[in-house]
């Protein structure tokens, strides 16, 4: 062991009263929760490391449960079901209490950096030290206090902890920056979609330029865009916005009345999702190629089941599963109301459960339909059309009937070019994040154990950058 490094138990590095398990269920009942007030930290805050809150308590209840309050530098750990996920409470996080399913570990900062303890429990060894001693046949629960407090690990001196944390945090910051950039890019793509195909901004602009009548629903927006034109006439007389002249010419300059959809641009089709999709019922057993099982998840994507779930959630025999090819859409009829629908983007033979609905998408409209699924209008139609007394369910017949203004193909093809440029940047950032995460995860156990020292890491990173 390196000089100054110690083999310690967890209890050796916690503050006095530094182990706080959430209150018993009877002490914090759902009926006592409020819509606003002092937040209640739940498992999801540790699992996903976010600060979105579903439940709150009033000050009277808080005074009775003050000892469960989180403080800056605390670690909160998930204790039930998904065990061992860790998040650090930062200075900017709101004061609140933990729920029954969380544990607070309060480090003694004179002995250990909270970030160092976080990285320990984020490592495979640290996570395993929590999970391996957990119990429960139906739902896994964190082990008792004496077991957790006896977890052993290697503790370097504080100055070395600072160096280790700095290296690992630097990588995490790059990952976070890429993630934030991707979120911005995704918003940009959806804003462009809405501008062209929902708000019809280019059509309004063309109508203004041609002095054509503006339908009443668009008149307020037209007035704003006219004012913008007046402000920019002296500096940019070519356009109300950045669309090139050749692109503006693709859009019409008049509107027409469409039954059930109101005013839509001339040349656009008053259609439905059935206009650009066709149901498919091909089964895996009819294909010679090995199929990969996919699942539609709530974030609106199709993912490989074996990569997403910790245990196998599909049948061993998938002969009767439905085929999902590239650019097909698939959804779970009983879970589409929570967003379980996705576009198959991989060049693979996918397969989904026989209960799913699969539809072939007109390939030119693949990105159009993916963005359409993100609209509140689509979600509202799903809620309206889904049927079933116990669980909601949406048939393809109902799915295909959802109204949709279908733009002209030549305009959609131009949108695809813009979108694919954005998507290329998204994929690049995702790949870079995977590479950074691999570097971090390979360094983590070696740094924490002292097997690799900071000068060695700096040399390796310098070689990687070169």
Beta strands, then each sheet from edge to edge (+ up, - down):
strand 1: 6-9
strand 2: 14-21
strand 3: 38-41
strand 4: 56-57
strand 5: 74-78
strand 6: 86-88
strand 7: 96-98
strand 8: 102-107
strand 9: 152-155
strand 10: 255-258
strand 11: 262-265
strand 12: 269-272
strand 13: 277-280
strand 14: 292-297
strand 15: 301-304
strand 16: 322-324
strand 17: 328-332
strand 18: 341-343
strand 19: 350-352
strand 20: 356-361
strand 21: 403-406
sheet 1: 1+ 9-
sheet 2: 2+ 8- 5+ 6-
sheet 3: 4+ 3- 7-
sheet 4: 10+ 11-
sheet 5: 12+ 21-
sheet 6: 13+ 20- 17+ 18-
sheet 7: 15+ 14- 19- 16+
end
